[in-house]
Amino acid sequence: MKKTFTLILALTMAIGTFAQKIEPSDTQMWWGYYSESDAQKLDLVNDGLGMSSAATLDASIYIPKNHPFAGGSTINAVRVWLSADITKVTGNVKVWISKTQPTDVSKANYIQSVALSTLSKGQNDIALTTPFAVNNDGIYVGVTLTTNQRAYPFLCNGDDVPNSFYFRYSTTDGWIDLYGYGYGKLALQVLLDGGDFPSHCATVEDFGQTIVVKGQDATVPVRITNGGKEAVTSISYTITTDDGTPSSETTLSVGSLAYSGTYTASLSMPSCSEARKEVKTVTITKVNGVPNTAANPSAKGNLITITQPAAATPVVEEFTGTWCGYCPYGTVGMQKAHDTFGDRVVLIAAHNGDPMTIDGYNPIMQSVGSFPSANLNREVDFYPSSGTIVGLIQNALNRATQGSIKLTAMWGNIGKSLVCFDTETTFVYDDNDGKYGIAFVLVEDGMTGTGSKWAQSNYLSGGSGDADMSFWYRSGSSVTGIEFNHVAVAAWDILNGVKNSVSPTIVADEPQTFSYKAGISGNSLIQDKTKLKAVALLIDQVSGTIVNAAQATIQDYSSGVEALPTDDAIIVSCYALDGREVAEPQKGLNIVKMSDGTTRKVFVK
């Protein structure tokens, strides 16, 4: 199990008490993976990271060798944002620079002690007593501090970026690279002096996939980042379809973006005259009216024109565990979603490190960096509190999607050790090379257990402020007798879907059917088969996102079929008495061939 840290994300903006700012001269600039846009969204209370007990904490970023901005520069100062838990820090704080990731900070190439009294919550600009020449070396720039109680002093938010956050605490064996854990970037920058800082430089990110109904125009969000010293106020761009001729140049005002600042432009793109997928390329040709100097000024995305919108069933996958003291937030959030939307949303609680853990979710769990956490359709990662989850689901219900899926599920034998999934998938566009798959999950409600591993850890005991969490505020630090709902108790091909479950040749409005049979005789986790629900996830194998989903109760096959086997043998083919092959046993007498090589007569009432 990965090491995880407590981090509660919030969407509110906080204003702190800032220390005196250092303004860069004409030859200087503040540089970092962390941007001014990130800082504007920073919450000084809830965006903190640290430990639940007193500890010495180290946090750093890495600047690779021959870095185009920092390589030929001198570092004159370090800017670090600290949370409101600065009051729980004791002793001096150390700022340091090291050419290797230090096993002992005291052996770093540069160390400067900073009096705690000179620091405050929010932004702190710390001038280096002796500027540090980078000389194109790879270097780590970090901050070390000690807390005297549970505290989360380091701040981080935004999107994960490589090299932007390394963390260590006094009880761990070494440094942990937090890229991919979902914490974002460490709130730290350096003041560079004397480097070759490019100007008029803007990059654009690949913009994924957008759905548009034929005859309408799409609004495509495209994120633009300033990669130069000068503020970006305008950009000019072209759009190319399927590597054809670029469109005429369009100029767009983007406000004033400082270095590393981002702007999400809403670009209009017309639908295709046919229901199909097109590749769109956006190229930033000019910045502030002069040629763009970015090495990679272009980005791509797909525009799918559809005949009509397919109704969406959103999917929330929550990652939780009984050992996780903040996971009651997710428990309450999932229940709020169920109470609000019912079967219009698919809810899956994937457990890790407790008795409800299953191997089937390992391919997803390997990329989970914090608990509790959740995703919506594997597109949006979020903290699963009740105040967040409902709004995200509501937005997802209103979106258009390129395909629908229907599901029926039935027990394949009297002993209920075989589940038969039958799906019907219908896309609303043509694609000769579609890459989709269907994954299958069983979820169970009302799960209970005894013993310490079934007791839910509760860090919210004694708290207040959120009416939805009142039960957990009133409860102790460990809560027994809990019923766990939406628990994933079995999963098949959860990452990309079952092979050949969707044909790559997609014809608009033409249904595809698929049958999948899964044995569960060896599953000892399932407690009550009457509380199971079958789930089918339609997955885009290119983007890794969930296009749509369906869920169903499992029909009792034995209520309509007599003389069915009680073992795990699977029906391979089925024939009516006149010799016609049929998809499933029909009313009357049927001849079925089983996966164990036997042929049996089955009568359906």
C-alpha positions as CSV (number, residue, x, y, z in Angstrom):
1,M,0.0,0.0,0.0
2,K,1.3,3.4,-0.9
3,K,2.2,6.0,1.8
4,T,-0.5,8.6,1.9
5,F,-0.9,11.9,3.5
6,T,-3.9,13.9,4.8
7,L,-4.9,16.6,2.4
8,I,-8.4,18.3,2.2
9,L,-8.9,20.2,-1.0
10,A,-11.2,23.2,-1.2
11,L,-12.3,25.4,-4.0
12,T,-12.4,28.7,-2.1
13,M,-9.8,31.4,-2.4
14,A,-8.0,32.5,0.8
15,I,-6.1,35.7,1.4
16,G,-3.2,35.5,3.8
17,T,-0.9,37.9,5.6
18,F,2.0,38.1,3.3
19,A,5.6,38.9,4.2
20,Q,7.3,41.7,2.3
21,K,7.5,40.8,-1.4
22,I,10.8,40.9,-3.4
23,E,10.2,42.6,-6.8
24,P,12.4,41.2,-9.6
25,S,14.7,43.6,-11.4
26,D,15.0,43.8,-15.2
27,T,17.4,40.9,-15.2
28,Q,15.4,38.7,-12.8
29,M,12.2,36.7,-12.8
30,W,10.4,34.5,-10.3
31,W,10.3,31.0,-11.7
32,G,8.8,27.7,-10.5
33,Y,6.4,24.9,-11.4
34,Y,4.0,26.8,-9.1
35,S,2.3,29.7,-10.8
36,E,0.6,32.9,-9.9
37,S,-2.7,31.3,-11.1
38,D,-2.2,28.5,-8.6
39,A,-1.5,31.0,-5.8
40,Q,-4.7,32.9,-6.5
41,K,-6.7,29.7,-5.8
42,L,-4.7,28.7,-2.7
43,D,-6.6,28.0,0.5
44,L,-4.3,28.6,3.5
45,V,-6.3,26.4,5.8
46,N,-7.3,23.4,3.7
47,D,-4.6,23.1,1.0
48,G,-2.0,22.0,3.6
49,L,0.1,18.9,3.7
50,G,1.9,17.4,6.7
51,M,1.6,14.8,9.4
52,S,-0.9,13.8,12.0
53,S,1.8,14.0,14.8
54,A,4.9,16.1,15.6
55,A,7.6,15.6,12.9
56,T,10.4,17.1,11.0
57,L,9.2,17.7,7.4
58,D,11.1,18.3,4.2
59,A,9.7,19.5,0.9
60,S,11.5,20.3,-2.3
61,I,11.3,20.8,-6.1
62,Y,13.9,19.5,-8.6
63,I,15.4,21.6,-11.4
64,P,16.9,19.3,-14.1
65,K,20.3,19.8,-15.7
66,N,20.6,22.4,-18.4
67,H,17.2,23.8,-17.6
68,P,16.4,26.5,-20.3
69,F,15.4,29.0,-17.7
70,A,17.4,28.2,-14.6
71,G,20.5,26.5,-16.0
72,G,22.5,29.7,-16.7
73,S,21.0,31.7,-13.8
74,T,21.8,32.5,-10.2
75,I,19.2,31.9,-7.5
76,N,18.8,35.0,-5.4
77,A,15.8,34.2,-3.3
78,V,13.2,31.5,-2.5
79,R,9.5,32.2,-2.3
80,V,7.5,29.7,-0.2
81,W,3.8,29.7,0.8
82,L,3.0,28.3,4.2
83,S,-0.4,27.4,5.7
84,A,-2.1,28.7,8.8
85,D,-0.4,25.9,10.7
86,I,2.8,28.0,10.7
87,T,1.8,28.6,14.4
88,K,2.5,24.9,15.0
89,V,6.1,25.1,13.8
90,T,8.9,25.2,16.3
91,G,12.4,26.4,16.0
92,N,14.0,28.0,12.9
93,V,13.1,27.0,9.3
94,K,15.8,25.9,6.8
95,V,16.0,26.8,3.2
96,W,18.5,24.8,1.2
97,I,19.8,23.8,-2.2
98,S,21.4,20.5,-3.0
99,K,22.9,18.9,-6.1
100,T,21.7,15.5,-5.0
101,Q,18.5,14.6,-3.1
102,P,19.9,14.9,0.4
103,T,19.7,12.0,2.9
104,D,20.7,14.6,5.5
105,V,19.7,18.2,4.9
106,S,22.7,19.4,6.9
107,K,24.9,18.1,4.0
108,A,23.2,20.2,1.3
109,N,25.3,22.4,-0.9
110,Y,23.6,25.6,0.5
111,I,21.8,25.9,3.8
112,Q,20.2,29.1,5.3
113,S,18.5,29.3,8.6
114,V,15.4,31.5,8.7
115,A,14.0,32.8,12.0
116,L,10.5,31.6,12.5
117,S,9.5,35.1,13.7
118,T,10.1,36.5,10.2
119,L,7.7,34.1,8.5
120,S,3.9,34.2,8.4
121,K,1.0,32.3,6.8
122,G,0.8,32.8,3.1
123,Q,3.6,34.0,0.8
124,N,7.2,34.4,2.2
125,D,10.0,35.8,0.1
126,I,13.4,34.8,1.6
127,A,16.5,36.5,0.1
128,L,19.6,34.2,0.1
129,T,22.5,35.6,2.0
130,T,24.8,34.2,-0.8
131,P,23.2,33.8,-4.3
132,F,23.6,30.3,-5.6
133,A,25.0,29.8,-9.2
134,V,23.1,26.9,-10.9
135,N,25.8,26.3,-13.5
136,N,23.5,24.0,-15.5
137,D,23.6,21.4,-12.7
138,G,20.5,19.5,-11.6
139,I,19.5,20.8,-8.2
140,Y,16.9,20.4,-5.5
141,V,15.5,23.5,-3.7
142,G,13.8,22.8,-0.5
143,V,12.5,23.9,2.9
144,T,12.7,22.0,6.2
145,L,10.7,22.7,9.3
146,T,9.6,20.9,12.5
147,T,6.1,20.8,14.0
148,N,5.3,20.2,17.7
149,Q,1.9,18.6,17.0
150,R,-0.4,17.5,14.2
151,A,0.1,20.1,11.5
152,Y,-0.1,20.6,7.7
153,P,2.3,23.5,7.1
154,F,3.3,23.0,3.4
155,L,0.9,24.3,0.8
156,C,0.2,22.7,-2.6
157,N,-2.5,22.8,-5.2
158,G,-3.1,22.8,-8.9
159,D,-2.3,20.0,-11.3
160,D,0.4,17.4,-10.8
161,V,3.7,18.2,-12.7
162,P,6.9,16.2,-12.7
163,N,9.7,17.4,-10.4
164,S,7.3,19.8,-8.6
165,F,6.9,18.1,-5.2
166,Y,9.2,15.8,-3.2
167,F,8.3,15.1,0.4
168,R,9.9,13.5,3.4
169,Y,9.1,13.2,7.1
170,S,11.2,12.1,10.1
171,T,9.7,8.6,10.4
172,T,10.0,7.6,6.7
173,D,12.9,5.8,5.0
174,G,13.4,8.4,2.3
175,W,12.0,10.9,-0.1
176,I,8.7,10.4,-1.8
177,D,8.0,11.8,-5.3
178,L,4.4,13.0,-5.1
179,Y,3.9,13.4,-8.8
180,G,0.8,11.4,-9.7
181,Y,-0.5,11.4,-6.1
182,G,-3.0,14.2,-6.8
183,Y,-1.6,16.7,-4.4
184,G,-0.6,19.2,-7.1
185,K,2.6,21.3,-7.0
186,L,4.6,22.5,-4.0
187,A,3.9,26.2,-3.4
188,L,7.5,27.3,-4.0
189,Q,9.4,29.5,-6.5
190,V,12.9,30.8,-6.9
191,L,14.2,34.2,-8.0
192,L,16.5,33.7,-11.0
193,D,19.0,36.3,-12.1
194,G,21.0,36.6,-15.3
195,G,19.4,33.8,-17.3
196,D,18.4,33.7,-20.9
197,F,14.7,34.2,-20.3
198,P,12.6,33.8,-23.5
199,S,9.8,36.3,-24.2
200,H,6.6,36.1,-26.3
201,C,6.4,32.3,-25.6
202,A,3.0,30.5,-25.1
203,T,2.2,26.8,-25.2
204,V,-1.1,25.0,-25.5
205,E,-2.1,21.7,-24.0
206,D,-3.8,18.8,-25.8
207,F,-7.5,19.3,-25.2
208,G,-8.9,15.8,-25.2
209,Q,-12.3,15.1,-26.7
210,T,-15.4,17.3,-27.3
211,I,-18.8,16.1,-28.4
212,V,-21.0,18.2,-30.7
213,V,-24.4,17.5,-32.3
214,K,-24.4,17.7,-36.1
215,G,-25.4,21.2,-37.3
216,Q,-24.1,23.0,-34.1
217,D,-20.9,24.6,-33.1
218,A,-18.8,23.2,-30.3
219,T,-17.1,25.3,-27.6
220,V,-13.8,23.7,-26.9
221,P,-11.8,24.6,-23.7
222,V,-8.1,24.9,-24.5
223,R,-5.5,25.8,-21.8
224,I,-2.8,28.2,-22.7
225,T,0.4,28.8,-20.6
226,N,2.9,31.6,-20.6
227,G,6.3,30.1,-20.9
228,G,8.2,33.4,-21.1
229,K,9.3,36.3,-18.9
230,E,7.0,38.9,-20.5
231,A,3.3,38.9,-19.6
232,V,1.1,37.5,-22.3
233,T,-1.9,39.7,-23.1
234,S,-3.0,38.3,-26.4
235,I,-2.5,35.3,-28.6
236,S,-3.2,34.5,-32.3
237,Y,-4.0,31.0,-33.3
238,T,-5.1,28.8,-36.2
239,I,-7.1,25.6,-36.3
240,T,-6.4,22.7,-38.6
241,T,-8.7,19.8,-39.3
242,D,-7.3,16.3,-40.0
243,D,-3.9,17.7,-41.0
244,G,-5.5,19.9,-43.7
245,T,-5.2,23.6,-44.4
246,P,-5.0,25.9,-41.3
247,S,-7.9,28.3,-40.8
248,S,-7.3,32.0,-40.9
249,E,-5.6,33.5,-37.9
250,T,-7.7,34.6,-35.0
251,T,-6.5,36.9,-32.2
252,L,-7.8,36.5,-28.6
253,S,-7.2,38.6,-25.5
254,V,-6.1,36.6,-22.5
255,G,-5.9,39.3,-19.8
256,S,-2.4,39.4,-18.4
257,L,-0.6,36.1,-17.8
258,A,2.6,36.2,-15.8
259,Y,5.2,33.4,-16.3
260,S,3.6,30.0,-15.8
261,G,0.2,31.6,-15.6
262,T,-2.6,29.7,-17.5
263,Y,-5.7,30.8,-19.3
264,T,-8.5,28.6,-20.6
265,A,-9.7,29.8,-23.9
266,S,-13.1,28.8,-25.2
267,L,-12.6,28.2,-28.9
268,S,-15.5,27.8,-31.3
269,M,-15.3,24.8,-33.7
270,P,-18.1,23.9,-36.2
271,S,-19.4,20.3,-36.3
272,C,-18.6,18.1,-39.2
273,S,-21.3,17.5,-42.0
274,E,-21.1,13.8,-41.1
275,A,-21.4,12.1,-37.7
276,R,-17.7,11.1,-37.3
277,K,-14.5,11.9,-35.4
278,E,-12.1,14.7,-36.5
279,V,-8.6,15.5,-35.3
280,K,-8.3,19.3,-34.5
281,T,-4.9,21.0,-34.2
282,V,-4.6,24.4,-32.5
283,T,-1.4,26.3,-33.2
284,I,-0.5,29.5,-31.4
285,T,1.2,31.6,-34.1
286,K,1.7,34.9,-32.3
287,V,2.1,36.2,-28.8
288,N,1.4,39.9,-28.1
289,G,1.4,40.4,-31.9
290,V,4.9,38.9,-32.5
291,P,5.8,35.4,-33.6
292,N,5.5,32.7,-30.9
293,T,8.9,31.5,-29.7
294,A,7.6,28.3,-28.1
295,A,9.4,25.1,-29.3
296,N,6.0,23.3,-29.3
297,P,3.3,25.8,-30.2
298,S,0.6,23.3,-31.2
299,A,-1.8,20.8,-29.5
300,K,-4.4,18.3,-30.6
301,G,-7.8,17.1,-29.7
302,N,-10.7,15.2,-31.1
303,L,-14.1,16.7,-32.1
304,I,-16.8,14.0,-32.4
305,T,-19.9,15.0,-34.3
306,I,-22.9,12.9,-33.3
307,T,-26.4,12.4,-34.6
308,Q,-28.1,13.1,-31.3
309,P,-27.0,13.2,-27.6
310,A,-26.9,9.9,-25.8
311,A,-28.2,10.1,-22.2
312,A,-25.4,10.0,-19.7
313,T,-25.1,7.9,-16.5
314,P,-22.2,9.3,-14.6
315,V,-19.8,7.1,-12.6
316,V,-18.2,8.0,-9.3
317,E,-15.3,5.7,-8.1
318,E,-14.5,6.5,-4.5
319,F,-11.2,5.2,-2.9
320,T,-11.5,4.5,0.8
321,G,-10.5,2.3,3.7
322,T,-11.5,1.7,7.3
323,W,-8.0,2.7,8.4
324,C,-8.5,6.2,6.9
325,G,-9.6,8.7,9.5
326,Y,-10.9,11.2,7.0
327,C,-12.7,8.7,4.8
328,P,-16.1,9.3,6.6
329,Y,-16.2,12.4,4.3
330,G,-16.4,10.0,1.4
331,T,-19.0,7.8,3.1
332,V,-21.3,10.7,3.6
333,G,-20.7,12.2,0.2
334,M,-21.5,8.9,-1.6
335,Q,-24.7,8.5,0.5
336,K,-25.7,12.1,-0.4
337,A,-25.2,11.3,-4.1
338,H,-27.3,8.1,-3.8
339,D,-30.1,10.0,-1.9
340,T,-30.1,12.8,-4.5
341,F,-29.8,10.9,-7.8
342,G,-30.7,7.3,-7.1
343,D,-30.0,5.0,-10.0
344,R,-29.2,7.9,-12.3
345,V,-25.6,7.6,-11.1
346,V,-23.3,4.6,-10.6
347,L,-21.5,4.7,-7.3
348,I,-18.5,2.4,-6.7
349,A,-16.6,2.4,-3.4
350,A,-13.2,0.7,-4.0
351,H,-11.5,-0.2,-0.7
352,N,-7.8,-0.5,0.0
353,G,-6.0,-2.0,2.9
354,D,-9.1,-3.4,4.7
355,P,-11.2,-6.6,4.5
356,M,-13.2,-5.2,1.6
357,T,-10.2,-4.9,-0.7
358,I,-10.3,-6.8,-4.0
359,D,-7.6,-7.6,-6.6
360,G,-9.9,-6.6,-9.5
361,Y,-9.4,-2.9,-8.7
362,N,-5.6,-3.0,-8.5
363,P,-5.0,-1.5,-11.9
364,I,-6.9,1.6,-10.8
365,M,-5.7,1.6,-7.2
366,Q,-2.1,1.7,-8.2
367,S,-2.5,5.4,-9.4
368,V,-4.5,6.5,-6.3
369,G,-2.3,8.8,-4.2
370,S,-4.6,9.9,-1.3
371,F,-7.5,8.6,0.7
372,P,-10.3,9.5,0.6
373,S,-10.4,10.6,-3.0
374,A,-12.7,10.0,-6.0
375,N,-13.1,10.5,-9.7
376,L,-16.0,11.3,-11.9
377,N,-15.9,9.2,-15.1
378,R,-12.1,9.0,-14.7
379,E,-12.0,12.6,-16.0
380,V,-12.2,14.7,-12.8
381,D,-10.4,13.9,-9.6
382,F,-12.0,15.4,-6.5
383,Y,-12.4,15.2,-2.7
384,P,-15.6,13.2,-2.2
385,S,-17.3,15.5,0.3
386,S,-21.1,15.9,0.1
387,G,-20.8,19.6,-0.9
388,T,-18.6,18.7,-3.9
389,I,-20.0,15.4,-5.2
390,V,-23.6,16.5,-5.9
391,G,-22.6,19.5,-8.1
392,L,-20.2,17.4,-10.2
393,I,-22.7,14.7,-10.8
394,Q,-25.4,17.2,-11.8
395,N,-23.1,18.7,-14.4
396,A,-22.2,15.3,-15.7
397,L,-25.9,14.3,-16.1
398,N,-26.4,17.3,-18.4
399,R,-23.5,16.5,-20.8
400,A,-23.7,14.9,-24.2
401,T,-21.9,11.6,-24.8
402,Q,-21.0,9.6,-27.9
403,G,-22.5,6.3,-26.8
404,S,-25.1,4.6,-24.6
405,I,-25.1,1.2,-22.9
406,K,-27.8,-1.0,-21.6
407,L,-27.3,-3.9,-19.2
408,T,-29.2,-7.0,-18.1
409,A,-27.7,-9.4,-15.6
410,M,-28.8,-12.9,-14.6
411,W,-27.6,-15.7,-12.4
412,G,-26.2,-18.5,-14.6
413,N,-27.0,-21.4,-12.3
414,I,-29.1,-22.3,-9.3
415,G,-26.2,-22.0,-6.9
416,K,-25.7,-18.3,-8.0
417,S,-22.0,-18.8,-8.6
418,L,-22.1,-17.6,-12.2
419,V,-23.2,-14.1,-13.3
420,C,-24.2,-13.5,-16.9
421,F,-23.9,-9.9,-18.2
422,D,-25.6,-8.9,-21.4
423,T,-25.0,-5.5,-22.9
424,E,-26.3,-3.4,-25.8
425,T,-24.1,-0.5,-26.8
426,T,-25.2,2.1,-29.3
427,F,-22.9,4.9,-30.6
428,V,-24.2,8.0,-32.3
429,Y,-21.3,8.5,-34.7
430,D,-19.3,6.5,-37.2
431,D,-15.7,5.3,-36.5
432,N,-13.8,2.7,-38.5
433,D,-11.2,2.4,-35.7
434,G,-13.1,2.7,-32.4
435,K,-11.2,1.8,-29.3
436,Y,-13.7,1.0,-26.6
437,G,-14.2,-1.7,-24.0
438,I,-16.7,-2.8,-21.4
439,A,-15.6,-3.5,-17.8
440,F,-17.9,-5.3,-15.3
441,V,-18.2,-4.8,-11.6
442,L,-20.3,-6.2,-8.8
443,V,-21.2,-3.8,-5.9
444,E,-22.8,-4.7,-2.6
445,D,-24.7,-2.7,-0.1
446,G,-25.1,-3.2,3.7
447,M,-21.7,-5.0,4.2
448,T,-20.7,-5.4,7.9
449,G,-18.0,-7.2,9.8
450,T,-16.5,-7.6,13.3
451,G,-13.0,-7.0,14.5
452,S,-10.7,-4.0,14.5
453,K,-10.2,-4.0,10.7
454,W,-13.9,-3.5,10.2
455,A,-14.0,-0.5,12.6
456,Q,-14.0,2.8,10.7
457,S,-11.2,5.2,11.9
458,N,-12.7,8.7,12.5
459,Y,-10.5,11.8,12.7
460,L,-13.7,13.9,12.8
461,S,-14.6,13.0,16.3
462,G,-15.4,16.1,18.3
463,G,-15.5,18.3,15.3
464,S,-18.2,20.7,14.1
465,G,-19.3,22.9,11.2
466,D,-20.9,20.5,8.6
467,A,-24.4,19.3,9.3
468,D,-23.9,16.3,7.0
469,M,-21.1,15.1,9.2
470,S,-22.9,15.4,12.5
471,F,-22.9,11.6,13.2
472,W,-19.1,11.4,12.8
473,Y,-18.6,14.5,15.0
474,R,-20.6,12.8,17.7
475,S,-18.9,9.4,17.4
476,G,-15.6,8.3,18.8
477,S,-12.2,7.9,17.0
478,S,-13.1,4.4,16.0
479,V,-16.7,3.4,15.0
480,T,-18.0,-0.1,14.9
481,G,-21.2,-1.6,13.5
482,I,-21.0,0.5,10.3
483,E,-22.8,-0.7,7.2
484,F,-20.7,-0.1,4.1
485,N,-22.5,0.6,0.8
486,H,-21.6,0.6,-2.9
487,V,-18.6,-1.7,-2.1
488,A,-16.9,-3.2,-5.2
489,V,-16.8,-6.9,-4.4
490,A,-15.7,-8.1,-7.8
491,A,-14.4,-6.5,-11.0
492,W,-13.3,-7.7,-14.4
493,D,-10.9,-5.8,-16.8
494,I,-11.6,-2.6,-14.9
495,L,-9.0,-0.5,-16.6
496,N,-9.7,-1.0,-20.3
497,G,-12.7,-3.3,-20.5
498,V,-13.0,-6.9,-21.7
499,K,-11.2,-7.7,-25.0
500,N,-13.6,-7.6,-28.0
501,S,-16.5,-6.4,-25.9
502,V,-17.0,-3.5,-28.4
503,S,-16.3,-3.9,-32.1
504,P,-13.8,-1.3,-33.6
505,T,-16.2,-0.8,-36.5
506,I,-18.8,1.6,-35.2
507,V,-21.9,2.6,-37.2
508,A,-24.0,5.4,-35.9
509,D,-27.3,4.3,-34.2
510,E,-26.5,0.6,-34.8
511,P,-26.6,-1.4,-31.6
512,Q,-23.8,-3.8,-30.7
513,T,-24.5,-6.7,-28.2
514,F,-22.1,-8.6,-26.0
515,S,-22.4,-11.4,-23.4
516,Y,-20.0,-12.0,-20.6
517,K,-20.1,-14.7,-18.0
518,A,-18.1,-14.6,-14.8
519,G,-17.8,-17.2,-12.1
520,I,-17.7,-16.0,-8.4
521,S,-17.6,-19.4,-6.6
522,G,-14.2,-18.5,-5.1
523,N,-15.3,-15.0,-3.9
524,S,-15.4,-15.1,-0.1
525,L,-16.0,-11.4,0.3
526,I,-19.6,-11.3,-1.0
527,Q,-22.0,-11.5,2.0
528,D,-25.5,-11.2,0.7
529,K,-26.2,-11.9,-3.0
530,T,-29.6,-10.3,-2.8
531,K,-27.8,-7.0,-2.1
532,L,-25.6,-7.2,-5.2
533,K,-25.9,-4.9,-8.2
534,A,-24.2,-5.5,-11.6
535,V,-22.4,-2.6,-13.3
536,A,-21.1,-2.2,-16.9
537,L,-18.7,0.6,-17.7
538,L,-18.2,1.7,-21.3
539,I,-14.5,2.8,-21.4
540,D,-12.7,4.9,-24.0
541,Q,-9.4,3.0,-24.2
542,V,-7.5,6.0,-25.7
543,S,-8.3,8.6,-23.1
544,G,-9.0,6.1,-20.3
545,T,-12.3,7.8,-19.4
546,I,-15.7,6.3,-18.8
547,V,-18.0,7.2,-21.7
548,N,-21.2,5.9,-20.1
549,A,-22.4,3.2,-17.7
550,A,-25.4,1.0,-16.8
551,Q,-26.4,-0.9,-13.7
552,A,-28.9,-3.6,-13.0
553,T,-30.1,-6.0,-10.3
554,I,-29.3,-9.6,-11.0
555,Q,-32.3,-11.6,-12.1
556,D,-32.8,-15.0,-10.5
557,Y,-32.4,-17.4,-13.5
558,S,-33.8,-20.4,-11.6
559,S,-37.2,-18.7,-11.3
560,G,-37.8,-19.3,-15.0
561,V,-35.6,-22.3,-15.9
562,E,-35.8,-25.8,-14.6
563,A,-33.0,-28.4,-14.4
564,L,-30.2,-25.9,-14.6
565,P,-26.8,-27.1,-13.4
566,T,-25.5,-25.9,-10.0
567,D,-21.8,-25.9,-11.0
568,D,-19.9,-23.1,-12.8
569,A,-20.3,-24.6,-16.3
570,I,-21.1,-21.8,-18.8
571,I,-23.6,-22.0,-21.6
572,V,-21.6,-21.9,-24.8
573,S,-24.5,-22.2,-27.3
574,C,-28.3,-22.7,-27.2
575,Y,-30.7,-24.2,-29.8
576,A,-34.5,-24.4,-30.0
577,L,-36.1,-27.7,-30.9
578,D,-36.3,-26.8,-34.6
579,G,-32.5,-26.5,-34.7
580,R,-32.3,-22.7,-34.7
581,E,-29.5,-21.2,-32.6
582,V,-30.8,-18.7,-30.2
583,A,-29.1,-16.1,-28.0
584,E,-30.5,-17.6,-24.8
585,P,-33.0,-20.3,-23.7
586,Q,-36.5,-19.6,-25.0
587,K,-39.8,-20.7,-23.5
588,G,-40.2,-24.4,-23.8
589,L,-37.5,-27.0,-24.3
590,N,-34.0,-26.0,-25.3
591,I,-30.8,-27.8,-26.1
592,V,-27.8,-26.1,-24.6
593,K,-24.1,-26.9,-25.0
594,M,-22.0,-26.3,-21.9
595,S,-18.4,-25.2,-21.5
596,D,-17.5,-28.5,-19.8
597,G,-18.4,-30.3,-23.1
598,T,-21.8,-31.6,-22.0
599,T,-25.1,-31.1,-23.8
600,R,-28.2,-30.6,-21.7
601,K,-31.9,-30.2,-22.1
602,V,-33.3,-27.1,-20.4
603,F,-37.0,-26.3,-20.0
604,V,-38.1,-22.7,-19.6
605,K,-41.5,-22.0,-18.2
